[in-house]
Amino acid sequence: MQSGPPLDAEAILLRFNRLIRSFNANNLRNTVYQPWEVQILLDIHACHREQPVPKRILEDYRKAARRQVEESGRSPMLLSEYLKRRSQVGRKSRVEAHA
């Protein structure tokens, strides 16, 4: 893992997009990762272990994480956080539809 000065939002987004593209292509050749990239990879693998995550969902996650980074300037949310929020929104919409 690489430690160093914090990255700006643009640099984070470039690294995040490369990470997701590499993961989707089963082509993780980078040998130096930021700590937040390692967390994201471990989280994606954990989510895949439970149930394979379709590429469509990973693309939605990438877009949501991009918005979050642009707004907060922090490292991207984890896939598990995105899936949890997504299921809560879906549950809330179903409840409101039946009310």
PyMOL commands that set and color helices and strands:
alter all, ss='L'
color gray80, all
select helices_A, chain A and resi 9-24+35-50+55-72+79-98
alter helices_A, ss='H'
color red, helices_A
deselect
rebuild
show_as cartoon
